[in-house]
Amino acid sequence: MNAKKLYLLIAVAVLALIAAFAINRANRPQSDVAAQAKPLLPQLHDHVNDVNAITLTGAGGKVLVALKRGKDDWSVTEKSGYPADLAKIREFLLKLDQATLIEQKTANPKLYAELGVDEVKDNGAKGVLVDIGGLTQPVKLIIGNYNGAGGGGTFVRMDGQTQSWLASGNLTVAKNVADWEQRELTDIPSSRLKSITLTNPDGKIMAAAKENPGDSNFKVTDVPKGREVSSDFVANSLGSVLSGLKADDVFAAKNAVPGDKVYKADYTAFDGLIVSATGWEQGGKDYAQFAAKLDTVAANAQIDADQAKAKAEYDAAVDAANKKVAEEKSTTGAQAKANATAASDVAKPLAVSDPAKDRQGKLDALNKEVTLLTKAFSGWSFVLPSYKFADMTKSMDDMLKPLETKKPESKDAKKPAAKAHK
């Protein structure tokens, strides 16, 4: 075969491939061409901030969660209007906004259950009907199974339409009310705390404290005579309760009230902040109610100490700068002037330049913190993680080394010594 015929055959083959590709593309279903990359919810695009309600309905037509947006924040209807997790809501809406249609799936109602997009009015329905309010066009979408094993995406179907789709992303919906609640309660580090006082239901008190803010360990106070703490850091976990504290669930205080057997915990910070807790166990769960207040006397005392420290550090810095200038007296010209200027340019903190303004700013910040904590605490009973609750209910015995048990005397030891024979 000569080169001319070879090139001709190659050209024919290439043209055949191009023709086959064109025919195949022309015959592809709408879902593979025009629908590909088409947004799942075009009415939501650029209107996420317009959404003012989200209702999730599950099997049997039961409303799982109803979220509503108020003037300042979102709330959970099933939890008496308790604040909802704004970040979680926004994340969910953005996922829906960014989701695109990948391909068409079944339009046969008998096959919906396999994808989890069957009618939620059915008792065995697997999916969740998402009803989004606040948009110019209503949105009702059934979110089904996540197609993890099939390469990703989530099966969906618009309510009232027969066609189901595979949409991009993991759009799985949290079905538990607690998953939509604002769970963060406090994040007060143990390094800020001066003392912790725990009172058990029997009235016995266990306390631990630090002398100075920089101390590494809390010391157990009033250790019984003849007893020792199990370690120098045994009480440190008690101070971690308010650090990164998140609730597992929440109930209106009127619906979850303390029983007869309650634990009390008081956390006092060096700066005057006081957080008090009342805890109890009920139905296998650990509950607590919280309150916050400010000890202004302690707050001002700490500000006095902080300002004195700031002044001492400032004076030391000025002295060091002046000393440097004095050591370089032999320097002449511009360099000497620069060194002299450096001594007067030591940054003066607000605690030194305007102590009154510094004090007021710190008191305002503390009062604002108390206001925010009170808003978060008031009217609610929280279900706490068991490990947090455990550190609210420790007793003195939990802090001490076990008592040594004396070994019983042997029978032989009790017998009188035999008399020696002469």
C-alpha positions in Angstrom: 0.0 0.0 0.0 1.4 3.3 -1.1 1.5 6.4 1.1 -1.3 8.1 -0.8 -3.8 5.3 -0.1 -2.7 5.1 3.5 -3.4 8.8 4.1 -6.8 8.4 2.3 -7.8 5.6 4.6 -6.8 7.6 7.7 -8.8 10.6 6.5 -11.9 8.4 6.0 -11.5 6.9 9.5 -11.2 10.3 11.1 -14.3 11.5 9.3 -16.2 8.4 10.4 -15.3 9.0 14.0 -16.4 12.7 13.8 -19.7 11.7 12.2 -20.3 9.0 14.9 -19.6 11.5 17.6 -22.0 14.1 16.1 -24.8 11.5 15.8 -24.3 10.2 19.3 -24.3 13.7 20.7 -27.4 14.7 18.8 -29.2 11.6 20.2 -28.2 12.2 23.8 -31.1 12.8 26.1 -31.9 16.3 27.3 -30.5 15.6 30.7 -27.0 15.0 29.3 -26.9 18.2 27.3 -29.1 21.1 28.0 -29.9 20.1 31.6 -26.3 19.4 32.4 -25.0 22.2 34.7 -28.5 23.6 34.9 -29.2 24.9 38.5 -31.3 22.7 40.7 -33.2 25.7 42.1 -32.8 28.7 39.8 -35.4 30.6 41.9 -33.0 30.4 44.9 -29.9 31.8 43.0 -28.9 35.2 44.4 -31.9 35.1 46.7 -30.5 33.1 49.6 -30.9 36.1 51.9 -34.6 36.4 51.0 -35.4 33.0 52.5 -37.5 33.5 55.7 -38.7 30.0 56.5 -37.6 26.4 56.0 -39.9 23.5 56.9 -38.7 19.9 56.8 -41.4 17.1 56.5 -40.6 13.4 56.8 -42.4 10.1 56.6 -46.1 10.1 57.3 -46.3 13.8 56.5 -44.8 14.6 59.9 -43.1 18.0 60.2 -39.6 17.3 61.5 -38.3 20.8 61.9 -39.8 24.3 61.2 -37.2 27.1 61.1 -38.3 30.7 60.9 -36.3 33.9 60.4 -37.1 36.8 62.8 -35.8 40.3 62.9 -32.4 39.4 64.3 -32.0 35.7 63.9 -33.5 32.3 63.1 -35.5 30.2 65.6 -36.7 26.6 65.9 -40.5 26.4 66.3 -40.4 23.0 67.9 -38.2 24.3 70.6 -40.4 27.2 71.7 -38.5 29.6 69.5 -35.0 28.7 70.7 -32.3 30.2 68.4 -31.3 28.1 65.4 -27.8 27.5 64.1 -27.5 30.3 61.6 -24.2 28.8 60.1 -25.9 25.5 59.5 -28.9 27.1 57.8 -26.8 29.2 55.6 -24.6 26.2 54.7 -27.6 24.2 53.7 -29.1 27.0 51.6 -25.8 27.6 49.8 -25.5 23.9 49.0 -29.0 24.0 47.4 -28.1 27.2 45.5 -24.9 25.7 44.1 -26.4 22.3 43.2 -26.8 21.5 39.6 -28.7 18.7 37.7 -26.5 15.9 36.6 -28.9 13.5 34.9 -32.5 12.4 34.7 -33.6 9.4 36.7 -36.8 7.5 37.0 -40.2 9.1 36.4 -41.9 5.9 37.6 -43.6 6.4 41.0 -43.1 2.7 41.7 -39.3 3.2 41.6 -39.2 6.4 43.7 -38.5 4.5 47.0 -35.2 3.1 45.6 -34.0 6.7 45.3 -35.6 7.9 48.5 -37.8 10.5 46.6 -41.2 8.9 47.3 -44.1 10.9 48.6 -43.4 11.9 52.2 -47.1 11.3 53.0 -46.3 7.6 52.9 -45.3 6.1 56.3 -42.3 4.4 54.8 -41.0 7.4 53.0 -37.2 7.8 53.2 -36.8 11.3 51.9 -37.4 14.8 53.3 -39.7 17.4 51.8 -38.0 20.8 52.0 -40.4 23.7 51.8 -38.5 27.1 51.4 -40.5 30.3 52.0 -39.7 33.9 51.2 -39.0 33.5 47.5 -41.0 35.0 44.7 -41.6 31.4 43.4 -42.3 28.7 45.9 -39.8 25.9 46.4 -40.8 22.4 47.5 -38.2 19.8 46.9 -38.0 16.1 48.0 -34.4 15.3 48.9 -33.6 11.6 48.8 -30.6 9.3 49.1 -27.0 10.4 48.8 -25.5 8.5 45.8 -22.2 7.9 47.6 -21.5 4.5 46.1 -22.4 5.8 42.7 -19.8 8.5 42.5 -21.6 11.3 44.5 -24.6 13.5 44.1 -28.1 13.3 45.7 -31.3 12.0 44.3 -34.0 14.7 44.2 -37.5 15.4 42.9 -39.5 18.6 42.8 -42.8 18.1 44.7 -45.6 17.6 42.3 -43.4 16.6 39.4 -42.9 13.0 38.2 -39.3 13.4 37.0 -36.5 12.6 39.4 -32.9 13.7 39.1 -29.4 13.2 40.3 -28.2 16.6 41.6 -24.6 17.5 42.4 -23.3 17.6 46.0 -24.3 16.0 49.2 -27.7 17.6 50.0 -28.6 15.2 52.8 -30.9 16.8 55.4 -30.5 16.6 59.2 -33.8 15.2 60.5 -33.3 15.7 64.2 -34.5 19.0 65.7 -31.4 19.2 67.9 -29.2 19.3 64.8 -30.6 22.7 63.9 -30.3 24.3 67.3 -27.7 26.8 68.3 -25.5 24.6 70.6 -22.7 26.9 71.5 -23.2 28.2 75.1 -19.9 29.5 76.4 -16.2 29.5 75.6 -14.6 30.7 78.8 -11.0 29.3 79.2 -10.0 27.8 82.5 -7.0 30.3 82.6 -9.6 33.1 83.2 -11.1 31.4 86.3 -10.1 32.2 89.9 -12.2 29.7 91.7 -14.7 26.8 91.3 -17.2 25.8 94.0 -19.2 22.6 93.6 -22.1 21.7 95.9 -23.5 18.2 95.8 -27.1 17.2 96.6 -26.0 16.1 100.1 -24.8 19.7 100.8 -21.1 18.8 100.8 -18.9 21.3 99.1 -15.7 20.9 97.1 -13.8 24.0 96.0 -10.7 24.7 94.0 -8.9 28.0 93.3 -5.9 29.8 91.8 -4.0 32.5 93.6 -2.8 34.3 90.5 -4.1 34.3 86.8 -0.8 32.8 85.6 -1.0 29.7 87.9 -1.0 26.5 85.9 -3.1 24.4 88.3 -6.2 24.8 90.5 -5.6 23.9 94.1 -8.2 21.9 96.0 -9.1 23.9 99.1 -10.0 22.6 102.6 -8.5 19.2 102.1 -9.5 17.0 105.1 -6.8 16.5 107.7 -4.7 13.4 107.0 -5.7 13.2 103.3 -3.9 14.2 100.1 -5.0 15.1 96.6 -4.3 12.5 94.0 -2.2 14.9 92.0 -1.3 18.6 91.6 -3.5 18.9 88.5 -6.5 16.7 89.6 -8.8 19.8 89.8 -7.8 21.3 86.4 -10.6 19.5 84.5 -13.1 21.3 86.7 -12.1 24.6 85.1 -12.7 23.3 81.6 -16.5 23.0 81.8 -17.2 26.4 80.4 -14.5 26.1 77.7 -16.1 25.2 74.4 -19.4 24.2 76.1 -22.0 23.0 73.7 -25.5 21.7 74.5 -26.7 18.3 73.1 -30.2 19.6 73.2 -32.4 22.3 74.8 -35.9 22.6 76.3 -37.9 25.5 77.6 -37.2 25.9 81.3 -40.8 25.5 82.1 -40.8 22.1 80.4 -37.6 20.8 82.0 -37.4 21.8 85.7 -34.8 20.7 88.3 -35.8 17.8 90.5 -35.2 17.4 94.2 -31.6 16.2 93.8 -29.6 19.0 92.3 -26.0 19.9 91.9 -24.7 23.5 92.2 -21.6 24.9 90.5 -20.2 28.4 90.7 -17.4 29.6 88.4 -15.7 32.9 89.4 -13.3 34.6 87.0 -10.5 36.9 88.1 -12.1 39.8 86.1 -15.4 39.5 88.1 -17.5 37.4 85.8 -19.5 34.8 87.7 -21.4 31.9 86.0 -23.6 29.7 88.1 -25.1 26.4 87.2 -27.8 24.1 88.5 -27.6 20.5 87.3 -29.7 17.4 87.6 -30.2 14.0 86.0 -33.5 12.9 84.5 -34.4 10.1 82.1 -30.8 9.2 81.4 -29.9 12.7 80.4 -27.8 15.4 82.2 -29.5 18.8 82.4 -28.4 22.2 83.6 -29.6 25.8 83.9 -27.2 28.7 83.9 -27.0 32.3 85.1 -24.4 35.0 84.7 -23.6 38.2 86.6 -20.7 40.6 87.2 -19.0 41.3 90.6 -18.1 44.9 89.9 -15.8 45.1 93.0 -13.8 42.1 91.8 -13.8 43.6 88.2 -12.4 46.9 89.4 -9.8 45.2 91.6 -8.6 43.2 88.6 -8.5 46.4 86.4 -6.4 48.1 89.1 -4.0 45.2 89.0 -3.9 45.2 85.2 -3.3 48.9 85.0 -0.5 48.7 87.7 1.1 46.0 85.7 0.8 48.0 82.4 2.3 51.1 84.0 5.2 49.0 85.5 5.9 47.5 82.1 5.7 50.9 80.4 8.1 52.5 82.9 10.5 49.6 82.4 10.4 50.1 78.7 11.1 53.8 79.0 13.9 53.2 81.4 15.5 50.7 79.0 15.2 53.2 76.2 16.8 56.0 78.3 19.5 53.6 79.3 20.3 52.8 75.7 20.6 56.6 74.9 22.9 57.1 77.9 25.1 54.3 76.8 25.5 55.9 73.4 26.4 59.4 74.5 29.5 59.3 72.4 27.4 59.0 69.3 27.1 62.3 67.4 24.9 63.9 64.9 21.7 62.5 63.6 22.2 59.1 65.2 22.3 60.7 68.7 19.1 62.6 68.0 17.4 59.4 66.7 18.3 57.5 69.9 17.1 60.4 72.1 13.8 60.4 70.2 13.5 56.6 70.6 13.3 57.0 74.4 10.3 59.3 74.2 8.5 57.2 71.5 7.8 54.2 73.7 4.2 53.2 73.0 2.0 54.3 75.9 -0.9 51.9 76.5 -4.4 53.2 77.2 -4.1 51.9 80.8 -1.4 54.5 81.3 -2.4 57.3 79.0 -6.0 57.3 80.0 -6.8 55.0 82.9 -10.4 56.1 83.2 -11.2 55.4 79.6 -9.4 52.0 79.8 -11.4 51.1 82.9 -14.7 52.1 81.4 -13.9 50.1 78.2 -13.2 47.0 80.2 -16.3 47.3 82.3 -18.4 47.9 79.2 -17.0 44.7 77.6 -17.7 42.7 80.8 -21.2 44.0 81.1 -21.9 43.2 77.4 -20.6 39.7 77.9 -23.0 39.2 80.9 -25.9 40.5 78.8 -25.1 38.1 75.9 -24.8 35.2 78.3 -28.0 36.1 80.1 -29.8 36.2 76.8 -28.4 32.8 75.9 -29.2 31.2 79.3 -32.6 32.8 80.3 -35.6 30.6 80.0 -33.8 27.4 78.9 -32.7 24.1 80.3 -29.8 22.5 78.4 -28.9 18.8 78.0 -25.1 18.6 78.5 -22.5 16.1 77.2 -21.9 13.6 80.0 -18.2 14.4 80.3 -19.0 18.1 81.0 -21.7 17.2 83.5 -19.3 14.8 85.3 -16.9 17.7 86.0 -19.8 19.7 87.5 -20.6 17.0 90.0 -17.3 16.0 91.4 -16.9 15.5 95.2 -14.0 15.9 97.5 -13.4 12.1 97.4 -12.9 12.3 93.7 -10.0 14.7 94.3 -8.2 12.6 97.0 -6.0 9.6 97.1 -7.8 6.5 98.3 -7.5 5.7 102.0 -5.1 3.0 102.8 -6.8 -0.1 104.1 -5.2 -1.8 107.1 -4.5 -5.5 106.8 -6.3 -7.5 109.4 -4.0 -9.1 112.0 -3.3 -12.8 111.5 -4.6 -15.3 114.1 -1.0 -16.2 115.0 -0.3 -12.6 115.8 -3.1 -12.5 118.4 -1.8 -15.6 120.3 0.3 -14.9 123.3 4.0 -15.8 123.0 4.8 -19.3 124.3 6.7 -19.3 127.6 10.3 -20.6 127.4 11.0 -23.8 129.3 13.7 -23.7 131.9 
